[in-house]
Amino acid sequence: SRAFITINGEVAASQDGFKAGAAIRAGGTLVIGQEQDSVGGGFEASQCYLGDIYNLNIWQYALSEDEIDFLYSSGRCGFAETENDPQVPYSVVYGQEPQGNAQFVDGSCSDSEDSSIGKVLRFPPQSDASTSNYVQFTADFGVDALNSLSVCTWYFKSFSDSGRFFLSYAISGDDNALIMGEWSDHFVFYIRRARFDTDIVLEQQTWYHICATWSSDSGMVVYVDGENAGEADLSLGATVPSGGNLILGQEQDSVGGDFDRSQAFAGSLYNLNIFNIQLSADQVAQIYGEGTFCEAVPDNFWTDEQIAISYNTISSMAPSGAAVFESGEPAWRHGAKECASEDIDTEEHNPNCWEVMEGKRFKGKDNAGELVALDLASAQAACFGSAECVALTCEEVAEGVMCTMQSSFKKTKKSPRHTSYKFVC
């Protein structure tokens, strides 16, 4: 007998003779989303599933590779059939009552629809930055190694310290194969341990379109909002192998680990795509689309097979910790731009809507978190972007202002060093 695991229709792992002669008895308890250490219980929070599942079926025989390939090729929403019907079809799973916060939700079943449009990847602000917040997967570039690449993304930072990283790609023997982020208050771009220290300074609470490009023949070029922002003759003759560990939100000091909380990203990313070419200035301008935040990557990049990893692929991954993909009003409230008219049902943040209370601070247990910002305007914008925050109590610190976010503003008390603000519109 042979056991094997497939991913996207292809065998990813196999073992001959695995559990030969064994049997699985009927009548047991099947749990989706947890791992049982006793029948129907013994769950651990660290082992609970985070993410989405669709069309889960269980057959009472081993599917052939051809059957699996046929199921996959029919698409996520296809209705391909196997030689024998599943013993536990998805219709039975769907008929069960979910527990806790698990739920069945309606989703689009159009394979041609790009579900990533308008879906922002958000990480908590600096005060809640954690090594638990990330998106991680094995990067398949479609070739053994790249001798040129480009990474383009919309970028929004919610931190005031000097350096954090939003993308890290590590391979065996090189945990700095590809890194993007900020260091010493400037944007940096690594390829195979060579670091390009740019002169680019990025402000908080502001969306930028960043494209970092590289070729083993000509080096690196970084673009911000469609314009060339710096070049460097680095990593000439290098290659970036496929199959490494790609993480968004953390910087790896070993493959898949050794994160540092002080380097954990705080902010949002949108429409991050990795291309298998060094984009030209004209191509970057085309992707930037004159600042059209929700502009999809033009069709010619797909037809020319120039996208190694798409944002659609990234957005299908399950985030870890407090990282989250969100769209519509929640994304907009956290700073995202409008992607469709139905996304927005509230006016934009109005700085004049804040009532000032000098020498007072809010008291009670309605603390919605802490934040440090360069200035009051940034702190107020961050509060407005939070679904829970309706008021702030702030004081000046060396880094700017430190504020406690409040989910209500019922009571205040005197405090000479504090100033409180409540959003009244």
The 8 nearest C-alpha neighbors of each residue, nearest first, counted from 0:
[[1, 16, 15, 19, 2, 17, 18, 20],
 [2, 0, 15, 16, 14, 17, 3, 13],
 [3, 1, 14, 13, 17, 15, 0, 4],
 [2, 4, 13, 12, 14, 1, 10, 5],
 [5, 3, 12, 11, 10, 13, 6, 2],
 [4, 6, 10, 9, 11, 8, 7, 3],
 [7, 5, 8, 9, 11, 10, 4, 71],
 [6, 8, 9, 71, 5, 68, 10, 72],
 [7, 9, 68, 6, 71, 5, 67, 10],
 [8, 10, 5, 6, 7, 11, 68, 64],
 [11, 9, 5, 4, 12, 6, 3, 8],
 [10, 12, 5, 4, 9, 6, 13, 3],
 [13, 11, 4, 3, 10, 5, 14, 2],
 [14, 12, 3, 2, 4, 15, 1, 11],
 [13, 15, 2, 1, 17, 3, 16, 12],
 [14, 16, 1, 17, 0, 2, 13, 3],
 [15, 17, 0, 19, 1, 18, 14, 2],
 [16, 18, 19, 15, 14, 2, 1, 0],
 [19, 17, 21, 16, 20, 0, 22, 2],
 [18, 20, 16, 17, 21, 0, 1, 15],
 [19, 21, 18, 22, 0, 16, 17, 23],
 [22, 20, 18, 19, 23, 17, 24, 16],
 [21, 23, 24, 20, 18, 19, 25, 59],
 [24, 22, 25, 21, 27, 59, 26, 20],
 [25, 23, 22, 26, 27, 21, 28, 59],
 [26, 24, 27, 23, 28, 22, 29, 59],
 [25, 27, 24, 28, 29, 23, 38, 87],
 [28, 26, 25, 29, 24, 38, 39, 23],
 [29, 27, 39, 30, 38, 26, 25, 35],
 [28, 30, 27, 31, 39, 38, 35, 26],
 [31, 29, 33, 32, 28, 39, 34, 35],
 [30, 32, 33, 29, 34, 48, 92, 52],
 [31, 33, 48, 47, 30, 34, 49, 101],
 [34, 32, 47, 31, 30, 48, 42, 35],
 [35, 33, 42, 46, 36, 47, 32, 30],
 [36, 34, 37, 40, 41, 42, 39, 38],
 [37, 35, 41, 40, 42, 34, 38, 39],
 [36, 38, 40, 41, 35, 39, 42, 34],
 [37, 39, 40, 35, 28, 36, 41, 27],
 [38, 40, 37, 28, 35, 41, 30, 29],
 [41, 39, 37, 35, 42, 38, 36, 34],
 [42, 40, 36, 37, 35, 43, 39, 38],
 [41, 43, 40, 35, 34, 33, 36, 44],
 [44, 42, 45, 46, 47, 41, 34, 33],
 [43, 45, 47, 46, 42, 33, 48, 34],
 [44, 46, 43, 47, 48, 42, 33, 34],
 [47, 45, 44, 43, 48, 34, 33, 42],
 [48, 46, 33, 44, 32, 45, 43, 49],
 [47, 49, 32, 33, 46, 50, 31, 45],
 [50, 48, 317, 47, 51, 319, 318, 32],
 [51, 49, 317, 48, 52, 318, 316, 315],
 [50, 52, 53, 49, 317, 48, 315, 316],
 [53, 51, 50, 54, 55, 31, 32, 103],
 [52, 54, 55, 51, 89, 75, 56, 76],
 [55, 53, 89, 56, 52, 88, 75, 90],
 [54, 56, 89, 53, 57, 52, 88, 92],
 [57, 55, 88, 89, 87, 85, 54, 58],
 [56, 58, 87, 85, 86, 88, 59, 55],
 [59, 57, 85, 86, 60, 56, 87, 84],
 [60, 58, 86, 57, 85, 61, 87, 62],
 [59, 61, 58, 62, 83, 85, 57, 86],
 [62, 60, 63, 59, 58, 2, 1, 64],
 [63, 61, 66, 60, 67, 64, 58, 65],
 [62, 64, 66, 65, 67, 61, 68, 60],
 [63, 65, 67, 66, 68, 62, 10, 8],
 [66, 64, 68, 63, 67, 69, 62, 70],
 [65, 67, 69, 63, 68, 64, 62, 70],
 [68, 66, 70, 64, 69, 65, 8, 71],
 [67, 69, 8, 65, 71, 66, 70, 72],
 [68, 70, 66, 72, 67, 71, 65, 73],
 [71, 69, 67, 73, 68, 72, 79, 66],
 [70, 72, 68, 8, 73, 69, 74, 67],
 [73, 71, 69, 74, 70, 68, 8, 77],
 [72, 74, 77, 70, 71, 79, 69, 78],
 [75, 73, 77, 72, 76, 71, 110, 70],
 [74, 76, 77, 110, 73, 71, 108, 54],
 [75, 77, 74, 108, 78, 110, 109, 73],
 [78, 76, 73, 74, 75, 79, 70, 72],
 [77, 79, 80, 76, 73, 70, 74, 75],
 [80, 78, 70, 77, 73, 81, 69, 71],
 [79, 81, 78, 82, 70, 84, 83, 66],
 [80, 82, 83, 66, 84, 79, 70, 62],
 [81, 83, 80, 84, 66, 62, 85, 63],
 [84, 82, 81, 85, 80, 58, 86, 60],
 [83, 85, 81, 86, 82, 58, 80, 88],
 [86, 84, 58, 88, 87, 57, 56, 83],
 [85, 87, 58, 57, 59, 88, 84, 56],
 [88, 86, 57, 85, 56, 91, 58, 89],
 [89, 87, 56, 85, 90, 91, 86, 57],
 [88, 90, 92, 56, 91, 55, 54, 93],
 [89, 91, 93, 88, 92, 94, 87, 54],
 [92, 90, 94, 89, 93, 88, 87, 95],
 [93, 91, 89, 94, 90, 95, 88, 87],
 [94, 92, 90, 91, 95, 89, 103, 96],
 [93, 95, 91, 92, 90, 96, 89, 97],
 [94, 96, 93, 92, 97, 91, 90, 98],
 [95, 97, 98, 94, 93, 102, 92, 103],
 [98, 96, 101, 102, 95, 99, 103, 100],
 [97, 99, 101, 100, 96, 102, 95, 32],
 [100, 98, 101, 97, 102, 96, 32, 33],
 [99, 101, 102, 98, 97, 103, 32, 49],
 [102, 100, 97, 99, 98, 103, 32, 96],
 [101, 103, 97, 104, 100, 98, 99, 96],
 [102, 104, 105, 101, 93, 97, 96, 106],
 [105, 103, 102, 106, 101, 51, 107, 53],
 [104, 106, 103, 107, 108, 102, 53, 93],
 [107, 105, 104, 108, 109, 103, 114, 53],
 [106, 108, 109, 105, 112, 114, 110, 76],
 [109, 107, 76, 110, 106, 75, 112, 77],
 [108, 110, 111, 112, 107, 76, 75, 113],
 [109, 111, 112, 108, 75, 74, 76, 113],
 [110, 112, 109, 113, 108, 114, 107, 74],
 [113, 111, 109, 110, 114, 107, 108, 115],
 [114, 112, 115, 116, 111, 311, 110, 109],
 [113, 115, 116, 112, 311, 118, 314, 107],
 [116, 114, 311, 118, 113, 314, 117, 310],
 [117, 115, 118, 114, 113, 293, 295, 338],
 [116, 118, 338, 326, 115, 119, 293, 327],
 [119, 117, 326, 115, 325, 116, 324, 120],
 [118, 120, 269, 325, 324, 121, 268, 326],
 [121, 119, 324, 268, 267, 323, 269, 325],
 [122, 120, 267, 323, 322, 266, 119, 324],
 [121, 123, 322, 266, 265, 267, 124, 323],
 [122, 124, 265, 127, 128, 266, 121, 125],
 [125, 123, 265, 157, 126, 127, 128, 266],
 [124, 126, 128, 158, 265, 127, 157, 370],
 [127, 125, 370, 369, 124, 128, 371, 368],
 [126, 128, 125, 124, 123, 129, 368, 369],
 [129, 127, 125, 126, 123, 263, 265, 124],
 [130, 128, 131, 260, 132, 263, 127, 320],
 [129, 131, 260, 132, 258, 263, 259, 249],
 [132, 130, 320, 129, 319, 133, 321, 322],
 [133, 131, 320, 322, 319, 321, 130, 129],
 [134, 132, 248, 319, 247, 318, 322, 249],
 [133, 135, 318, 247, 246, 319, 248, 317],
 [136, 134, 246, 245, 133, 247, 244, 137],
 [135, 137, 245, 244, 138, 246, 134, 316],
 [138, 136, 244, 243, 242, 245, 139, 135],
 [137, 139, 242, 243, 245, 140, 244, 136],
 [138, 140, 242, 141, 241, 137, 308, 307],
 [141, 139, 307, 241, 142, 138, 308, 144],
 [140, 142, 139, 307, 143, 241, 144, 308],
 [143, 141, 140, 144, 241, 145, 139, 240],
 [142, 144, 241, 240, 141, 145, 140, 242],
 [145, 143, 240, 241, 239, 142, 238, 146],
 [144, 146, 239, 147, 238, 240, 275, 148],
 [147, 145, 238, 215, 214, 239, 237, 144],
 [148, 146, 214, 276, 145, 277, 213, 215],
 [149, 147, 276, 275, 277, 274, 213, 212],
 [148, 150, 212, 274, 277, 211, 273, 213],
 [151, 149, 273, 211, 210, 272, 274, 212],
 [152, 150, 210, 209, 271, 272, 211, 149],
 [153, 151, 271, 209, 270, 208, 269, 154],
 [152, 154, 208, 269, 268, 207, 209, 270],
 [153, 155, 268, 207, 206, 152, 267, 208],
 [156, 154, 206, 267, 266, 205, 204, 268],
 [157, 155, 266, 203, 158, 204, 265, 267],
 [158, 156, 266, 265, 124, 203, 204, 125],
 [159, 157, 125, 156, 265, 160, 124, 203],
 [158, 160, 372, 373, 161, 371, 157, 203],
 [161, 159, 158, 162, 184, 398, 163, 125],
 [162, 160, 184, 183, 182, 159, 181, 163],
 [161, 163, 182, 181, 183, 160, 184, 262],
 [162, 164, 262, 181, 264, 263, 180, 182],
 [165, 163, 180, 264, 179, 166, 250, 262],
 [164, 166, 248, 247, 264, 180, 249, 179],
 [167, 165, 247, 179, 178, 246, 164, 248],
 [166, 168, 178, 246, 250, 177, 245, 251],
 [169, 167, 245, 177, 244, 176, 178, 246],
 [170, 168, 174, 244, 254, 176, 243, 175],
 [169, 171, 243, 173, 174, 172, 254, 244],
 [170, 172, 173, 254, 169, 174, 243, 253],
 [171, 173, 170, 174, 169, 254, 253, 175],
 [174, 172, 170, 175, 171, 176, 169, 191],
 [173, 175, 169, 253, 252, 176, 170, 254],
 [176, 174, 192, 173, 177, 191, 169, 178],
 [175, 177, 191, 190, 169, 173, 168, 174],
 [178, 176, 190, 168, 189, 175, 167, 191],
 [179, 177, 167, 189, 166, 188, 175, 168],
 [180, 178, 188, 166, 164, 187, 165, 189],
 [179, 181, 164, 165, 187, 186, 163, 178],
 [182, 180, 186, 162, 185, 163, 187, 164],
 [181, 183, 162, 184, 185, 161, 186, 187],
 [184, 182, 161, 185, 162, 181, 186, 160],
 [183, 185, 161, 182, 162, 181, 200, 186],
 [186, 184, 200, 181, 199, 182, 183, 198],
 [185, 187, 181, 199, 197, 180, 182, 200],
 [188, 186, 196, 181, 195, 180, 197, 179],
 [187, 189, 179, 195, 194, 178, 190, 180],
 [190, 188, 194, 178, 177, 193, 192, 195],
 [189, 191, 177, 176, 193, 192, 234, 194],
 [192, 190, 176, 193, 175, 177, 189, 234],
 [193, 191, 175, 190, 189, 176, 194, 173],
 [192, 194, 190, 189, 191, 234, 233, 195],
 [195, 193, 189, 188, 196, 192, 187, 190],
 [194, 196, 188, 187, 197, 189, 231, 193],
 [197, 195, 187, 194, 186, 198, 188, 185],
 [196, 198, 199, 186, 195, 187, 185, 229],
 [197, 199, 185, 200, 196, 186, 229, 228],
 [198, 200, 185, 197, 186, 201, 228, 229],
 [201, 199, 185, 184, 198, 186, 202, 197],
 [202, 200, 199, 203, 185, 186, 184, 207],
 [203, 201, 205, 204, 200, 156, 155, 159],
 [202, 204, 156, 205, 157, 158, 201, 155],
 [203, 205, 156, 155, 157, 377, 202, 206],
 [206, 204, 203, 155, 202, 207, 156, 201],
 [205, 207, 155, 154, 153, 204, 208, 156],
 [208, 206, 154, 153, 224, 209, 205, 155],
 [207, 209, 153, 224, 223, 152, 154, 287],
 [210, 208, 223, 152, 151, 222, 207, 153],
 [209, 211, 151, 222, 150, 221, 212, 152],
 [210, 212, 221, 150, 149, 220, 222, 151],
 [213, 211, 149, 220, 277, 219, 148, 221],
 [212, 214, 219, 218, 277, 147, 148, 149],
 [215, 213, 147, 218, 216, 217, 277, 146],
 [214, 216, 235, 236, 146, 237, 217, 218],
 [217, 215, 214, 235, 218, 236, 146, 147],
 [216, 218, 214, 215, 232, 235, 219, 213],
 [219, 217, 232, 233, 214, 213, 235, 215],
 [220, 218, 213, 231, 230, 212, 232, 233],
 [219, 221, 230, 212, 229, 211, 213, 231],
 [222, 220, 211, 229, 228, 210, 212, 227],
 [221, 223, 227, 210, 228, 226, 209, 225],
 [224, 222, 209, 225, 226, 208, 228, 210],
 [225, 223, 208, 226, 207, 209, 222, 287],
 [224, 226, 284, 223, 287, 222, 283, 227],
 [227, 225, 222, 223, 224, 228, 284, 280],
 [226, 228, 222, 229, 221, 223, 225, 220],
 [229, 227, 222, 221, 226, 223, 199, 230],
 [230, 228, 221, 220, 227, 197, 231, 222],
 [229, 231, 220, 219, 221, 232, 228, 218],
 [230, 232, 219, 233, 218, 220, 195, 229],
 [233, 231, 218, 219, 217, 235, 230, 234],
 [232, 234, 218, 235, 231, 193, 219, 195],
 [235, 233, 237, 193, 218, 215, 190, 236],
 [236, 234, 215, 233, 237, 216, 218, 217],
 [235, 237, 215, 234, 216, 238, 146, 214],
 [238, 236, 234, 215, 235, 146, 239, 191],
 [237, 239, 146, 145, 144, 240, 236, 215],
 [238, 240, 145, 144, 146, 241, 176, 237],
 [241, 239, 144, 143, 145, 238, 242, 243],
 [240, 242, 144, 143, 140, 139, 243, 138],
 [243, 241, 138, 139, 137, 240, 244, 140],
 [244, 242, 170, 169, 137, 138, 241, 245],
 [243, 245, 137, 169, 168, 136, 138, 255],
 [246, 244, 168, 136, 135, 167, 138, 137],
 [247, 245, 135, 167, 134, 166, 249, 168],
 [246, 248, 166, 134, 165, 133, 249, 167],
 [247, 249, 165, 133, 264, 263, 166, 246],
 [250, 248, 263, 247, 165, 164, 264, 246],
 [249, 251, 167, 258, 164, 252, 262, 166],
 [252, 250, 253, 256, 258, 257, 174, 167],
 [251, 253, 257, 174, 256, 258, 250, 254],
 [254, 252, 251, 256, 174, 257, 255, 169],
 [253, 255, 169, 256, 174, 170, 251, 244],
 [256, 254, 253, 244, 251, 257, 169, 246],
 [255, 257, 253, 251, 258, 254, 252, 250],
 [258, 256, 252, 253, 251, 259, 255, 250],
 [257, 259, 256, 251, 250, 130, 249, 260],
 [258, 260, 262, 261, 263, 130, 257, 250],
 [261, 259, 263, 130, 262, 129, 258, 128],
 [260, 262, 259, 263, 163, 128, 162, 129],
 [261, 263, 163, 260, 259, 164, 264, 162],
 [264, 262, 249, 260, 261, 163, 248, 128],
 [263, 265, 248, 163, 165, 164, 249, 262],
 [266, 264, 124, 157, 122, 125, 123, 158],
 [267, 265, 156, 157, 122, 155, 121, 124],
 [266, 268, 121, 155, 120, 122, 154, 156],
 [269, 267, 154, 120, 153, 119, 155, 121],
 [268, 270, 153, 119, 271, 152, 120, 154],
 [269, 271, 310, 152, 272, 153, 268, 115],
 [272, 270, 152, 310, 151, 269, 153, 273],
 [273, 271, 309, 310, 151, 150, 308, 270],
 [272, 274, 150, 308, 307, 149, 306, 309],
 [273, 275, 306, 149, 307, 148, 276, 305],
 [274, 276, 148, 307, 305, 306, 147, 145],
 [277, 275, 148, 147, 274, 278, 149, 305],
 [278, 276, 148, 212, 149, 213, 147, 214],
 [277, 279, 282, 276, 283, 149, 212, 280],
 [278, 280, 282, 281, 283, 277, 284, 212],
 [279, 281, 283, 282, 284, 278, 227, 226],
 [282, 280, 284, 279, 283, 285, 278, 286],
 [281, 283, 285, 279, 284, 280, 278, 286],
 [284, 282, 286, 280, 285, 281, 225, 287],
 [285, 283, 225, 287, 281, 282, 286, 288],
 [284, 286, 282, 288, 283, 287, 281, 297],
 [287, 285, 283, 288, 284, 296, 282, 297],
 [288, 286, 284, 285, 289, 225, 290, 283],
 [287, 289, 285, 286, 291, 290, 284, 294],
 [290, 288, 287, 291, 284, 225, 224, 285],
 [289, 291, 288, 292, 287, 224, 208, 225],
 [290, 292, 288, 294, 293, 289, 287, 338],
 [293, 291, 290, 294, 336, 338, 153, 337],
 [294, 292, 338, 291, 295, 117, 116, 337],
 [293, 295, 291, 292, 296, 288, 286, 287],
 [296, 294, 297, 293, 116, 286, 270, 298],
 [295, 297, 286, 298, 294, 300, 301, 299],
 [298, 296, 299, 295, 300, 286, 301, 285],
 [299, 297, 301, 300, 302, 296, 295, 303],
 [298, 300, 302, 301, 297, 303, 304, 296],
 [301, 299, 303, 305, 298, 302, 297, 304],
 [302, 300, 304, 298, 299, 303, 305, 306],
 [301, 303, 299, 304, 300, 298, 305, 306],
 [302, 304, 300, 301, 305, 299, 306, 298],
 [305, 303, 301, 302, 306, 300, 307, 299],
 [304, 306, 300, 275, 303, 274, 301, 307],
 [307, 305, 274, 308, 304, 275, 273, 309],
 [306, 308, 140, 274, 275, 273, 305, 141],
 [309, 307, 273, 306, 272, 140, 312, 310],
 [310, 308, 272, 311, 312, 306, 273, 313],
 [311, 309, 313, 272, 271, 312, 270, 314],
 [310, 312, 115, 309, 314, 313, 315, 113],
 [313, 311, 310, 309, 315, 314, 308, 316],
 [312, 314, 310, 315, 311, 316, 309, 308],
 [315, 313, 311, 316, 312, 115, 310, 324],
 [314, 316, 312, 313, 311, 317, 115, 310],
 [315, 317, 314, 313, 318, 134, 312, 136],
 [316, 318, 50, 49, 319, 315, 134, 51],
 [319, 317, 134, 322, 133, 323, 316, 320],
 [320, 318, 133, 132, 322, 134, 131, 321],
 [319, 321, 132, 131, 322, 318, 133, 129],
 [320, 322, 132, 323, 319, 123, 122, 131],
 [323, 321, 122, 132, 320, 318, 121, 319],
 [324, 322, 121, 120, 318, 325, 321, 122],
 [323, 325, 120, 119, 118, 121, 326, 314],
 [326, 324, 118, 119, 330, 323, 329, 120],
 [327, 325, 118, 330, 117, 119, 329, 328],
 [326, 328, 342, 330, 329, 331, 343, 117],
 [327, 329, 331, 330, 342, 343, 332, 326],
 [330, 328, 332, 331, 327, 326, 325, 333],
 [331, 329, 326, 333, 325, 335, 328, 332],
 [330, 332, 335, 328, 334, 333, 329, 336],
 [333, 331, 384, 329, 334, 330, 328, 385],
 [334, 332, 384, 330, 331, 385, 335, 329],
 [333, 335, 331, 332, 384, 336, 330, 204],
 [336, 334, 331, 330, 333, 337, 332, 119],
 [335, 337, 331, 338, 334, 292, 293, 330],
 [336, 338, 339, 342, 335, 331, 343, 340],
 [339, 337, 293, 117, 336, 342, 340, 292],
 [340, 338, 342, 341, 337, 343, 117, 327],
 [339, 341, 342, 343, 338, 337, 344, 327],
 [340, 342, 339, 343, 344, 327, 338, 328],
 [343, 341, 327, 339, 340, 328, 337, 338],
 [344, 342, 341, 328, 345, 340, 327, 337],
 [343, 345, 342, 346, 341, 328, 340, 327],
 [346, 344, 343, 347, 328, 348, 332, 342],
 [347, 345, 348, 344, 343, 349, 424, 332],
 [346, 348, 349, 345, 332, 331, 343, 383],
 [347, 349, 350, 346, 383, 380, 352, 384],
 [348, 350, 351, 352, 347, 346, 353, 424],
 [351, 349, 352, 353, 348, 376, 379, 380],
 [352, 350, 349, 353, 354, 424, 348, 422],
 [351, 353, 424, 350, 422, 349, 423, 354],
 [352, 354, 422, 421, 351, 420, 423, 350],
 [353, 355, 421, 420, 422, 352, 356, 423],
 [356, 354, 420, 419, 357, 353, 421, 418],
 [355, 357, 419, 418, 359, 420, 358, 354],
 [358, 356, 418, 359, 355, 419, 417, 415],
 [359, 357, 415, 414, 418, 417, 413, 416],
 [360, 358, 413, 414, 412, 418, 357, 417],
 [359, 361, 411, 392, 419, 412, 417, 414],
 [360, 362, 411, 410, 412, 392, 408, 359],
 [363, 361, 411, 410, 360, 412, 364, 365],
 [362, 364, 365, 361, 410, 366, 409, 411],
 [363, 365, 366, 362, 405, 367, 406, 407],
 [364, 366, 406, 405, 363, 407, 367, 362],
 [365, 367, 405, 364, 368, 404, 406, 403],
 [368, 366, 404, 405, 406, 388, 365, 387],
 [369, 367, 404, 366, 403, 370, 126, 405],
 [370, 368, 403, 126, 402, 404, 371, 367],
 [369, 371, 126, 402, 401, 372, 403, 125],
 [370, 372, 401, 400, 402, 159, 126, 373],
 [373, 371, 374, 400, 378, 399, 159, 377],
 [372, 374, 399, 159, 400, 398, 377, 371],
 [375, 373, 372, 399, 377, 376, 400, 378],
 [374, 376, 378, 377, 379, 400, 372, 373],
 [375, 377, 379, 378, 374, 380, 350, 373],
 [378, 376, 380, 375, 379, 374, 372, 381],
 [377, 379, 375, 381, 380, 376, 372, 382],
 [380, 378, 382, 376, 381, 377, 375, 383],
 [379, 381, 383, 377, 382, 378, 384, 376],
 [382, 380, 384, 378, 379, 383, 377, 385],
 [383, 381, 379, 385, 388, 384, 380, 378],
 [382, 384, 380, 381, 385, 379, 388, 332],
 [383, 385, 333, 332, 381, 382, 334, 380],
 [386, 384, 382, 387, 383, 388, 333, 332],
 [385, 387, 388, 384, 332, 329, 383, 333],
 [388, 386, 406, 385, 367, 389, 405, 382],
 [387, 389, 406, 382, 405, 385, 404, 390],
 [390, 388, 406, 422, 405, 407, 421, 387],
 [389, 391, 421, 405, 420, 388, 422, 404],
 [392, 390, 404, 420, 419, 403, 405, 402],
 [391, 393, 419, 403, 402, 360, 418, 420],
 [394, 392, 402, 418, 401, 417, 419, 391],
 [395, 393, 417, 401, 400, 416, 402, 396],
 [394, 396, 400, 399, 401, 393, 397, 398],
 [397, 395, 399, 400, 398, 401, 394, 371],
 [396, 398, 399, 395, 400, 401, 373, 371],
 [397, 399, 396, 373, 400, 372, 159, 371],
 [400, 398, 373, 396, 374, 397, 372, 395],
 [401, 399, 395, 396, 372, 394, 371, 374],
 [402, 400, 371, 393, 394, 370, 395, 396],
 [403, 401, 393, 392, 370, 369, 391, 404],
 [402, 404, 369, 392, 391, 368, 393, 405],
 [403, 405, 391, 367, 368, 388, 366, 369],
 [406, 404, 366, 390, 367, 388, 407, 365],
 [405, 407, 388, 387, 365, 389, 367, 366],
 [408, 406, 405, 409, 365, 389, 390, 388],
 [409, 407, 410, 390, 361, 405, 421, 406],
 [408, 410, 407, 411, 361, 362, 363, 365],
 [409, 411, 361, 362, 408, 412, 363, 360],
 [412, 410, 361, 360, 362, 359, 413, 409],
 [411, 413, 359, 360, 361, 414, 362, 410],
 [412, 414, 359, 358, 360, 415, 411, 417],
 [413, 415, 359, 358, 417, 416, 360, 412],
 [416, 414, 358, 417, 413, 359, 357, 418],
 [417, 415, 414, 358, 394, 418, 359, 395],
 [418, 416, 394, 358, 393, 414, 415, 359],
 [417, 419, 357, 358, 393, 359, 392, 356],
 [418, 420, 392, 356, 391, 360, 359, 393],
 [421, 419, 355, 391, 354, 390, 353, 356],
 [420, 422, 390, 354, 353, 423, 389, 391],
 [423, 421, 353, 352, 389, 390, 424, 354],
 [422, 424, 352, 421, 353, 354, 389, 390],
 [423, 352, 422, 353, 349, 351, 421, 354]]
